[in-house]
């Protein structure tokens, strides 16, 4: 019997499929003289009286007398739980759909998530989305609810939120100490150059005014893909940095008079690449890094900072499509307090690379796309930075990847959420997210964001994964979130020996 997943992760049967059992081992043909209604899941390939209807969108109802359901066998090397799937309705009656789950963030003791709408194909039944959504989980095992509809990110610009960044200010833009720390959650993405902010509690989302600073020159790009908070170790200035595609890296600080962020008049760094696509801003050992197109830049410290290129993708065979460096992450270096810089990049020859700051950022390749998937024609490694579990020499970085195959797959894509891992001690490998309570896994394709749990009872014990990337293919309600215990992750990395 096939099953669907509600917003809280509870599993409910599809009555129309009670006579069907699919174990993933191959096609199943069932004649039915009376005919019956069948409810097919997203991405299922179906043969009806010899006619193939491949990769059906949403939940498609058909009435047939003979059918064959094919399922992609899923490797059972990870134990996780699907806790969110697009298409649910929250307790207040708000529809929660969208095609991608792009980002996660811990804020105000809750887990926030943000969706995207790329290549959404409406089914004529679900409400028409006004824009991407912010959704929130108030507690572990609770129910997801809509926090905000971001109508400013228009469907004509077609994507959605690309970052959620929790920031804390203890000083204002003049360097004066605040009476109490101010916590903000920032949001931005494709479809607007604006950055939105909200405070704790039930505070509303408000625009911070970045779009007006950016002006008309870069508005045609309309995309803020990355943000981070930063405290300069030399000046102790508390700032926020945001990357605006085609414009540059903008700096802001907290303004006591408005209670929001005051943005600089001009970008601190003006992007001059072929697209100026700023995919990541990160802090590693007190230094600020940015990934722009095919480069990684590092900001110097002090009152007059500059940005210096420390890495450039040198493989000419990889210059294709959107090939570029994704977000920078940190991974402890064995035997040292300093950390290495971990990056991933996309393309025909996608790679994961470790850069050693102690040796002039000497690169060391730790994952090659074709080494894991020999038939891959394109891949994307490390969407939005790695999540690290463990500390010191026992630390392990987890990051997602997606694969376009030369043939087969789900719209030509690997349907699995493949998680790559890199240990500080040099070991590396991959595992696949699988919810073993589901007879058939829905297509996940990519884990875009990985976040250790922000909930007090789960810190150090649970990791959340979110994603989907359809590479522009039609889809609907395919956004997903899964949870996996750290113990299960370690078991997937180091499987226990089987007793003989």
MARVEX-992501 format. One record per residue (C-alpha): x, y, z; residue in three letters. Coordinates in Angstrom, 3 decimals, always signed. Each point is the difference from the previous one (the first is absolute). Layout:
! MARVEX-992501
R, X, Y, Z, ALA $
...
This chain:
! MARVEX-992501
R, +0.000, +0.000, +0.000, UNK $
R, +1.398, +3.409, -0.940, UNK $
R, -0.114, +2.753, +2.558, UNK $
R, +0.135, +3.787, +0.085, UNK $
R, +1.615, +2.243, +2.605, UNK $
R, -1.819, +2.808, +1.778, UNK $
R, +1.578, +3.231, +1.233, UNK $
R, +0.800, -1.492, +3.389, UNK $
R, +1.631, -3.071, -1.433, UNK $
R, -2.919, -2.293, +0.749, UNK $
R, -0.675, -2.607, -2.639, UNK $
R, -3.479, -0.441, -1.431, UNK $
R, -1.101, -2.552, -2.619, UNK $
R, -1.294, +0.709, -3.469, UNK $
R, -3.192, -2.124, +0.010, UNK $
R, +0.035, -0.282, -3.792, UNK $
R, +3.282, -1.919, +0.192, UNK $
R, -0.870, -2.464, +2.743, UNK $
R, +0.237, -2.900, -2.460, UNK $
R, +3.465, +1.046, -1.222, UNK $
R, +3.258, -1.076, +1.567, UNK $
R, +3.247, +1.397, -1.380, UNK $
R, +3.286, -1.146, +1.511, UNK $
R, +2.329, +1.711, -2.456, UNK $
R, +1.214, -3.262, -1.561, UNK $
R, -1.695, +0.446, -3.360, UNK $
R, -3.268, +0.554, -1.928, UNK $
R, -3.273, -1.338, +1.354, UNK $
R, -2.914, -0.708, -2.387, UNK $
R, -3.485, -0.284, +1.492, UNK $
R, -3.108, -0.642, -2.164, UNK $
R, -3.256, +1.358, +1.322, UNK $
R, -3.219, -0.760, -1.882, UNK $
R, -1.978, +2.566, +1.966, UNK $
R, +2.503, +2.827, -0.477, UNK $
R, +0.870, +2.298, +2.877, UNK $
R, +1.370, +3.433, +0.782, UNK $
R, +3.761, +0.160, +0.519, UNK $
R, +1.872, +2.817, +1.732, UNK $
R, +3.602, +0.161, -1.246, UNK $
R, +2.767, +1.760, +1.907, UNK $
R, +2.279, +2.710, -1.378, UNK $
R, +2.551, -1.338, -2.433, UNK $
R, -1.519, -3.449, -0.494, UNK $
R, +0.341, -1.630, -3.409, UNK $
R, -3.259, -1.687, -0.988, UNK $
R, -0.953, -2.316, -2.877, UNK $
R, -3.712, +0.020, -0.872, UNK $
R, -1.114, -2.590, -2.561, UNK $
R, +3.418, +0.201, -1.620, UNK $
R, +0.151, +3.806, -0.053, UNK $
R, +2.678, +1.544, +2.214, UNK $
R, -0.859, +3.104, +2.030, UNK $
R, +3.382, +0.767, +1.534, UNK $
R, +0.760, +2.171, +3.004, UNK $
R, -3.528, +1.053, +0.855, UNK $
R, -0.308, +3.331, +1.783, UNK $
R, -1.550, +0.439, +3.436, UNK $
R, -2.524, -2.708, +0.950, UNK $
R, -1.674, -0.996, -3.243, UNK $
R, -3.313, -1.873, +0.016, UNK $
R, -0.718, -2.494, -2.788, UNK $
R, -2.611, -2.702, -0.485, UNK $
R, +1.428, -3.057, -1.718, UNK $
R, -0.606, -3.754, -0.330, UNK $
R, +3.635, -1.065, -0.275, UNK $
R, +3.080, +1.772, +1.158, UNK $
R, +3.668, -0.474, +0.772, UNK $
R, +1.871, +2.015, +2.614, UNK $
R, +3.794, +0.184, -0.202, UNK $
R, +2.145, +1.150, +2.896, UNK $
R, +3.680, +0.902, +0.260, UNK $
R, +1.651, -2.215, +2.629, UNK $
R, +1.462, +2.168, +2.758, UNK $
R, +3.216, -0.939, +1.809, UNK $
R, -0.842, -0.631, +3.636, UNK $
R, +3.242, +1.382, +1.417, UNK $
R, -1.428, +2.898, +1.988, UNK $
R, -2.822, +0.256, +2.530, UNK $
R, -1.880, +3.276, -0.076, UNK $
R, -3.556, +1.300, +0.381, UNK $
R, -1.892, +2.058, -2.554, UNK $
R, -1.566, +2.764, +2.118, UNK $
R, -1.203, +2.408, -2.686, UNK $
R, -1.232, -0.387, -3.553, UNK $
R, -1.522, +2.708, -2.209, UNK $
R, -3.785, -0.165, -0.373, UNK $
R, -1.022, -0.001, +3.662, UNK $
R, -2.255, +2.488, +1.815, UNK $
R, +0.851, +1.463, +3.401, UNK $
R, -2.369, +0.156, +2.993, UNK $
R, -1.189, +3.473, -1.031, UNK $
R, -0.960, -1.218, -3.467, UNK $
R, +2.967, +1.512, -1.860, UNK $
R, +1.195, -2.057, -2.939, UNK $
R, +3.699, -0.947, +0.092, UNK $
R, +1.235, -0.918, -3.461, UNK $
R, +2.900, +1.152, -2.211, UNK $
R, +2.616, -1.981, -1.891, UNK $
R, +3.198, +0.413, +2.028, UNK $
R, +0.943, +0.249, +3.646, UNK $
R, +3.033, +2.222, -0.327, UNK $
R, +1.175, +1.081, +3.462, UNK $
R, -0.280, -0.780, +3.702, UNK $
R, +0.857, +2.130, +3.029, UNK $
R, -0.261, -0.213, +3.757, UNK $
R, -1.511, +3.147, +1.535, UNK $
R, -1.933, +0.845, +3.159, UNK $
R, +0.151, -3.630, +1.122, UNK $
R, -1.756, -1.154, -3.171, UNK $
R, +0.889, -1.534, -3.353, UNK $
R, -0.762, +2.315, -2.926, UNK $
R, -0.014, -1.099, -3.632, UNK $
R, -0.473, +1.791, -3.315, UNK $
R, -1.287, -1.277, -3.301, UNK $
R, +0.589, +0.648, -3.688, UNK $
R, -2.313, -0.115, -3.023, UNK $
R, +2.348, -0.804, -2.860, UNK $
R, -1.795, -1.724, -2.919, UNK $
R, -3.203, -0.462, +1.981, UNK $
R, -2.722, -1.564, -2.143, UNK $
R, -3.428, +0.719, +1.553, UNK $
R, -2.463, -2.875, +0.003, UNK $
R, -3.127, +2.148, -0.144, UNK $
R, -1.085, -1.159, +3.461, UNK $
R, +2.426, +1.482, +2.522, UNK $
R, -0.129, +3.727, +0.849, UNK $
R, +2.125, +2.179, -2.284, UNK $
R, +3.115, +0.998, +1.964, UNK $
R, +0.497, +3.712, +0.610, UNK $
R, +3.704, -0.588, +0.430, UNK $
R, +2.409, -2.180, +1.960, UNK $
R, -0.853, -0.802, +3.599, UNK $
R, +1.700, +0.111, +3.333, UNK $
R, -1.172, -2.900, +2.174, UNK $
R, +0.869, -0.829, +3.597, UNK $
R, +0.119, -2.976, +2.356, UNK $
R, -0.472, +1.126, +3.616, UNK $
R, +1.205, -3.208, +1.641, UNK $
R, +1.288, -3.465, -0.919, UNK $
R, -2.787, -2.278, -1.215, UNK $
R, -2.321, +2.992, -0.259, UNK $
R, -1.902, +1.173, -3.067, UNK $
R, +1.323, +2.327, -2.667, UNK $
R, -1.836, +3.275, -0.511, UNK $
R, +0.272, +2.914, -2.395, UNK $
R, +1.908, +2.937, +1.479, UNK $
R, -0.148, +2.357, -2.983, UNK $
R, -0.872, +0.218, -3.695, UNK $
R, +2.729, +1.947, -1.814, UNK $
R, -2.057, +1.449, -2.831, UNK $
R, +2.824, +2.454, -0.802, UNK $
R, +1.922, -2.873, -1.609, UNK $
R, -2.145, -0.148, -3.103, UNK $
R, -0.835, -3.058, -2.058, UNK $
R, +1.279, +1.777, -3.129, UNK $
R, +3.442, -0.073, +1.559, UNK $
R, -0.819, -3.586, +0.836, UNK $
R, +2.244, -1.230, +2.779, UNK $
R, -0.340, +0.937, +3.658, UNK $
R, +1.832, +0.339, +3.283, UNK $
R, +3.706, -0.837, -0.070, UNK $
R, +1.063, +0.787, +3.538, UNK $
R, -1.240, +0.238, +3.563, UNK $
R, +2.648, +1.468, +2.269, UNK $
R, -0.325, +0.428, +3.771, UNK $
R, +2.034, +2.974, +1.256, UNK $
R, +0.571, +1.551, +3.418, UNK $
R, +1.047, +3.600, +0.665, UNK $
R, +1.432, +1.212, +3.312, UNK $
R, +1.192, +3.361, -1.423, UNK $
R, -1.563, +2.460, -2.401, UNK $
R, +1.372, +1.620, -3.157, UNK $
R, +1.862, +2.588, +2.119, UNK $
R, +1.676, -2.633, +2.139, UNK $
R, -2.182, +0.750, +3.026, UNK $
R, -0.913, -2.951, +2.199, UNK $
R, -3.697, -0.880, -0.145, UNK $
R, -2.031, -0.302, +3.203, UNK $
R, -0.867, -3.569, -1.033, UNK $
R, +1.094, -2.165, -2.937, UNK $
R, -2.182, +0.206, -3.103, UNK $
R, -0.702, -3.235, -1.869, UNK $
R, -1.152, +0.151, -3.620, UNK $
R, -0.786, -2.626, -2.607, UNK $
R, +0.861, +1.216, -3.511, UNK $
R, -1.431, -1.333, -3.254, UNK $
R, +0.861, +0.607, -3.640, UNK $
R, -0.031, -1.764, -3.312, UNK $
R, -0.664, +0.058, -3.718, UNK $
R, -2.795, +2.260, -1.146, UNK $
R, +0.979, +3.049, +2.075, UNK $
R, +3.114, +1.895, +1.079, UNK $
R, -1.652, +0.721, +3.336, UNK $
R, +0.964, -1.559, +3.321, UNK $
R, -2.828, -0.589, +2.460, UNK $
R, +0.316, -0.291, +3.776, UNK $
R, -2.060, -1.101, +2.950, UNK $
R, +0.595, -0.034, +3.756, UNK $
R, -0.827, -2.711, +2.511, UNK $
R, -3.534, -0.936, +1.019, UNK $
R, -2.818, +0.771, -2.424, UNK $
R, +1.739, +3.000, -1.553, UNK $
R, -0.857, +0.816, -3.614, UNK $
R, +2.436, -0.167, -2.897, UNK $
R, +1.058, +3.462, -1.212, UNK $
R, +2.182, +1.267, -2.847, UNK $
R, +3.391, +1.397, +1.065, UNK $
R, +0.533, +2.315, -2.990, UNK $
R, +2.868, -1.724, -1.825, UNK $
R, -1.843, +0.061, -3.326, UNK $
R, -0.038, +3.807, +0.036, UNK $
R, +3.755, +0.052, +0.658, UNK $
R, +0.752, -2.411, -2.831, UNK $
R, -1.900, +2.156, -2.474, UNK $
R, -1.105, -0.706, -3.558, UNK $
R, +3.334, -1.210, -1.429, UNK $
R, -0.181, -3.455, +1.553, UNK $
R, -3.761, -0.301, +0.365, UNK $
R, -0.247, -2.028, -3.204, UNK $
R, +1.875, -2.791, +1.839, UNK $
R, -2.216, +0.298, +3.070, UNK $
R, +1.744, -2.540, +2.155, UNK $
R, +1.580, -0.102, +3.435, UNK $
R, +1.446, -3.497, +0.380, UNK $
R, +2.160, +0.229, +3.139, UNK $
R, +0.316, +1.770, +3.358, UNK $
R, +1.983, -0.274, +3.223, UNK $
R, +0.606, +1.928, +3.190, UNK $
R, +3.570, +0.954, +0.833, UNK $
R, +1.973, +1.534, +2.872, UNK $
R, +3.352, +1.392, -1.132, UNK $
R, +2.677, -1.289, +2.436, UNK $
R, +1.936, +3.276, -0.376, UNK $
R, -2.652, +2.737, -0.002, UNK $
R, -2.644, -2.054, +1.885, UNK $
R, -2.636, +1.486, -2.322, UNK $
R, -3.174, -2.120, -0.189, UNK $
R, -1.216, -0.222, -3.567, UNK $
R, -2.142, -1.943, -2.450, UNK $
R, +1.209, -0.777, -3.516, UNK $
R, -2.338, -0.833, -2.895, UNK $
R, +0.927, -1.010, -3.534, UNK $
R, -2.089, +1.557, -2.788, UNK $
R, +0.488, -1.636, -3.376, UNK $
R, +1.392, +2.363, -2.638, UNK $
R, +0.622, +2.687, +2.638, UNK $
R, +2.349, -1.136, +2.752, UNK $
R, +0.378, -0.614, +3.721, UNK $
R, -1.935, +2.459, +2.121, UNK $
R, +0.713, +0.781, +3.661, UNK $
R, -2.551, +1.027, +2.609, UNK $
R, -0.198, +0.586, +3.750, UNK $
R, -2.759, +0.386, +2.574, UNK $
R, -1.571, +3.452, +0.213, UNK $
R, -1.490, +0.750, +3.419, UNK $
R, -2.180, +2.771, -1.418, UNK $
R, -1.909, -2.317, -2.342, UNK $
R, +0.490, -3.344, +1.688, UNK $
R, +1.111, -1.397, -3.362, UNK $
R, +3.164, -0.188, -2.090, UNK $
R, +1.685, +3.067, -1.458, UNK $
R, +1.657, -0.939, -3.300, UNK $
R, +3.116, +1.674, -1.359, UNK $
R, -0.422, +2.386, -2.942, UNK $
R, +2.081, -2.162, -2.341, UNK $
R, +1.076, -3.656, -0.008, UNK $
R, +3.227, -0.771, +1.837, UNK $
R, +0.954, -2.295, -2.874, UNK $
R, -1.349, +0.500, -3.497, UNK $
R, -0.430, -3.278, -1.856, UNK $
R, +1.524, +0.100, -3.470, UNK $
R, -0.280, -3.645, -1.058, UNK $
R, -1.882, -1.209, -3.082, UNK $
R, -3.167, -0.288, +2.075, UNK $
R, +1.057, +1.381, +3.358, UNK $
R, -1.774, -2.966, +1.563, UNK $
R, +0.761, +0.108, +3.739, UNK $
R, -0.884, -3.446, +1.315, UNK $
R, +1.465, +0.029, +3.502, UNK $
R, +1.235, +2.134, +2.897, UNK $
R, +1.600, -1.795, +2.952, UNK $
R, +2.270, +0.549, +2.983, UNK $
R, +2.919, -2.371, +0.624, UNK $
R, +2.376, +0.648, +2.925, UNK $
R, -0.984, +3.655, +0.206, UNK $
R, +0.474, +0.668, -3.717, UNK $
R, -2.820, +0.753, -2.443, UNK $
R, -0.172, -1.913, -3.291, UNK $
R, -2.140, +0.474, -3.102, UNK $
R, -0.591, -2.300, -2.970, UNK $
R, -0.657, +1.903, -3.229, UNK $
R, -0.325, -1.757, -3.357, UNK $
R, +3.115, -2.216, -0.300, UNK $
R, +1.957, +1.630, +2.849, UNK $
R, +0.351, +0.065, +3.792, UNK $
R, +0.915, +3.353, +1.579, UNK $
R, +1.287, +0.804, +3.495, UNK $
R, -0.479, +3.314, +1.805, UNK $
R, +2.920, +1.581, +1.828, UNK $
R, -0.479, +1.272, +3.544, UNK $
R, +0.022, +3.564, +1.305, UNK $
R, -1.349, +3.456, -0.799, UNK $
R, +0.808, -0.144, -3.728, UNK $
R, -0.890, -3.533, -1.091, UNK $
R, +0.619, -1.386, -3.465, UNK $
R, -1.133, -3.189, -1.740, UNK $
R, +2.650, -2.343, -1.420, UNK $
R, -0.492, -3.025, -2.259, UNK $
R, +1.354, -3.165, +1.626, UNK $
R, -1.414, -2.638, -2.368, UNK $
R, -1.096, -0.186, -3.637, UNK $
R, -1.513, -2.977, -1.794, UNK $
R, +2.699, -0.880, -2.523, UNK $
R, -1.560, -2.905, -1.912, UNK $
R, -1.137, +1.307, -3.438, UNK $
R, -2.117, -3.135, -0.512, UNK $
R, -2.188, +1.114, +2.886, UNK $
R, -1.015, +3.360, -1.445, UNK $
R, -3.573, -0.806, -0.910, UNK $
R, -3.532, +0.996, +0.933, UNK $
R, -0.029, +1.592, +3.472, UNK $
R, +3.371, -1.463, +1.016, UNK $
R, +1.317, +1.789, +3.048, UNK $
R, +1.101, -0.249, +3.623, UNK $
R, -2.658, -0.492, +2.636, UNK $
R, +0.129, +1.064, +3.663, UNK $
R, +3.223, -0.251, +2.031, UNK $
R, -0.001, -2.155, +3.155, UNK $
R, +2.451, -0.760, +2.803, UNK $
R, +1.473, -3.367, +0.990, UNK $
R, +2.493, -0.485, +2.860, UNK $
R, +3.531, -0.892, -1.077, UNK $
R, +1.472, -2.997, +1.889, UNK $
R, +2.469, +1.032, +2.668, UNK $
R, -0.619, +3.742, -0.423, UNK $
R, -2.384, +2.526, +1.476, UNK $
R, -0.348, +1.642, -3.428, UNK $
R, -2.633, -1.271, -2.420, UNK $
R, +0.154, -0.909, -3.669, UNK $
R, -2.313, +1.595, -2.564, UNK $
R, -2.359, -2.469, -1.696, UNK $
R, -1.582, +0.965, -3.330, UNK $
R, -2.066, -1.755, -2.623, UNK $
R, -0.638, +1.029, -3.554, UNK $
R, -2.323, -1.035, -2.777, UNK $
R, +0.492, -0.898, -3.621, UNK $
R, +0.927, -2.874, -2.284, UNK $
R, +2.924, -0.761, +2.296, UNK $
R, -1.494, +0.990, +3.347, UNK $
R, +2.369, -0.219, +2.945, UNK $
R, +0.351, +0.405, +3.761, UNK $
R, +3.265, +1.654, +1.016, UNK $
R, +1.753, +0.668, +3.314, UNK $
R, +2.099, +3.181, +0.162, UNK $
R, +2.717, +0.252, +2.672, UNK $
R, +0.356, +3.614, +1.274, UNK $
R, +3.261, -0.941, +1.755, UNK $
R, +1.610, -0.856, -3.369, UNK $
R, -1.156, +2.838, -2.248, UNK $
R, -3.369, -1.678, -0.544, UNK $
R, +1.518, -3.006, -1.734, UNK $
R, -2.897, -2.002, -1.491, UNK $
R, -0.620, -3.697, +0.602, UNK $
R, -2.720, -1.822, -1.925, UNK $
R, -2.202, -2.130, +2.250, UNK $
R, -2.857, -0.909, -2.360, UNK $
R, -0.265, -0.257, -3.789, UNK $
R, -3.438, -0.357, -1.588, UNK $
R, +1.036, -2.609, -2.566, UNK $
R, +1.791, -1.999, +2.686, UNK $
R, -3.327, -0.612, +1.759, UNK $
R, -2.335, +0.082, -3.017, UNK $
R, +1.918, -1.079, -3.139, UNK $
R, -3.022, +0.633, -2.267, UNK $
R, -0.631, +3.552, +1.260, UNK $
R, -0.065, +2.808, -2.544, UNK $
R, -0.504, +2.810, +2.533, UNK $
R, -0.073, +0.367, +3.747, UNK $
R, -0.316, +2.456, +2.833, UNK $
R, +2.023, -0.526, +3.172, UNK $
R, -0.653, +1.774, +3.316, UNK $
R, -3.067, +2.154, -0.643, UNK $
R, -0.025, +2.302, +3.001, UNK $
R, +2.950, -0.881, +2.196, UNK $
R, +0.794, -3.032, +2.097, UNK $
R, -1.321, -0.861, +3.450, UNK $
R, +2.567, -1.339, +2.463, UNK $
R, -0.682, -2.605, +2.671, UNK $
R, +2.583, -0.783, +2.653, UNK $
R, +3.004, +2.073, +1.022, UNK $
R, +3.709, +0.151, -0.611, UNK $
R, +1.571, -3.012, -1.666, UNK $
R, -3.337, -1.851, +0.312, UNK $
R, -1.892, +2.631, -2.019, UNK $
R, -1.897, -1.056, -3.131, UNK $
R, -1.358, +2.397, -2.636, UNK $
R, -3.257, -0.938, -1.769, UNK $
R, -1.009, +1.540, -3.320, UNK $
R, -2.494, -0.765, -2.750, UNK $
R, +0.539, -0.674, -3.678, UNK $
R, -2.140, -0.596, -3.073, UNK $
R, +0.723, -1.827, -3.233, UNK $
R, -1.214, +0.262, -3.600, UNK $
R, +0.499, -3.354, -1.711, UNK $
R, +0.653, -0.665, -3.659, UNK $
R, -3.072, -2.239, -0.100, UNK $
R, -2.827, -1.206, +2.248, UNK $
R, -0.881, +1.244, +3.458, UNK $
R, -2.769, +2.376, +1.027, UNK $
R, -0.169, +2.579, -2.810, UNK $
R, +3.612, -1.022, -0.586, UNK $
R, +0.858, +0.748, +3.629, UNK $
R, +1.164, -2.310, +2.747, UNK $
R, -3.186, -0.179, +2.147, UNK $
R, +1.901, -0.539, +3.258, UNK $
R, +1.107, +2.582, +2.550, UNK $
R, +3.681, -0.919, +0.044, UNK $
R, +1.895, +1.304, +3.020, UNK $
R, +3.766, +0.272, -0.326, UNK $
R, +2.081, +0.013, +3.145, UNK $
R, +3.546, +1.102, +0.681, UNK $
R, +1.677, -0.847, +3.296, UNK $
R, +2.718, +2.162, +1.523, UNK $
R, +2.213, -3.091, +0.134, UNK $
R, -0.115, -0.289, -3.809, UNK $
R, -2.659, -2.678, -0.451, UNK $
R, -2.870, +0.734, -2.385, UNK $
R, -2.988, -1.654, -1.641, UNK $
R, -3.710, +0.303, -0.731, UNK $
R, -3.319, -1.330, +1.232, UNK $
R, -3.618, +0.399, -1.092, UNK $
R, -2.930, +1.342, +2.029, UNK $
R, -2.656, -2.691, +0.341, UNK $
R, -3.168, -0.084, +2.082, UNK $
R, -0.481, -3.722, +0.587, UNK $
R, -3.578, +0.505, +1.202, UNK $
R, -0.993, +0.814, -3.608, UNK $
R, -0.402, -2.915, -2.410, UNK $
R, +1.075, +2.299, -2.849, UNK $
R, +2.108, +3.113, +0.379, UNK $
R, -1.121, +3.103, -1.901, UNK $
R, +2.702, +1.587, -2.155, UNK $
R, +2.198, +2.309, +2.087, UNK $
R, +2.766, +0.776, -2.552, UNK $
R, +2.033, +2.356, +2.199, UNK $
R, +0.558, +1.083, +3.596, UNK $
R, +0.440, +3.753, -0.401, UNK $
R, +0.384, +0.849, +3.680, UNK $
R, +1.196, -2.024, +2.990, UNK $
R, -0.360, +1.348, +3.537, UNK $
R, +0.723, -1.464, +3.446, UNK $
R, -3.153, +0.249, +2.097, UNK $
R, -0.598, +3.330, +1.780, UNK $
R, -2.343, -1.613, +2.538, UNK $
R, +1.442, -0.257, +3.504, UNK $
R, -0.933, -3.660, +0.447, UNK $
R, +1.536, -0.916, -3.373, UNK $
R, +3.279, +1.941, -0.026, UNK $
R, +2.780, -2.358, -0.970, UNK $
R, -2.522, -2.771, -0.617, UNK $
R, -1.999, +0.846, -3.158, UNK $
R, +0.748, +1.514, -3.411, UNK $
R, -2.581, +1.431, -2.424, UNK $
R, +0.258, -0.269, -3.793, UNK $
R, -2.072, +1.942, -2.551, UNK $
R, -0.104, +0.208, -3.742, UNK $
R, -1.041, -0.854, -3.560, UNK $
R, +1.501, +1.360, -3.206, UNK $
R, -1.803, -0.817, -3.245, UNK $
R, +2.480, +1.828, -2.265, UNK $
R, -2.904, +1.800, -1.664, UNK $
R, -2.127, -3.086, -0.669, UNK $
R, -3.729, +0.266, +0.794, UNK $
R, -0.956, -0.943, +3.548, UNK $
R, -2.491, +0.822, +2.735, UNK $
R, -0.095, -0.383, +3.793, UNK $
R, +3.409, -1.706, +0.025, UNK $
R, +1.636, +1.977, +2.841, UNK $
R, +1.119, -2.267, +2.847, UNK $
R, +1.650, -0.092, +3.449, UNK $
R, +1.441, -3.048, +1.757, UNK $
R, +1.423, -0.539, +3.466, UNK $
R, +2.731, -2.471, +0.881, UNK $
R, +1.649, -0.781, +3.310, UNK $
R, +3.733, +0.540, +0.371, UNK $
R, +0.250, -3.628, +1.110, UNK $
R, -1.600, -1.124, -3.272, UNK $
R, +2.320, +2.273, -1.977, UNK $
R, +3.041, -1.491, +1.687, UNK $
R, -1.377, -3.496, -0.647, UNK $
R, -0.396, +0.866, -3.701, UNK $
R, +3.606, +1.242, -0.063, UNK $
R, +1.428, -2.879, +2.034, UNK $
R, -2.463, -2.904, -0.331, UNK $
R, +0.131, -2.414, +2.915, UNK $
R, +1.446, -3.395, -0.773, UNK $
R, -2.599, -2.644, -0.729, UNK $
R, +0.161, -2.954, +2.357, UNK $
R, +0.912, -3.216, -1.793, UNK $
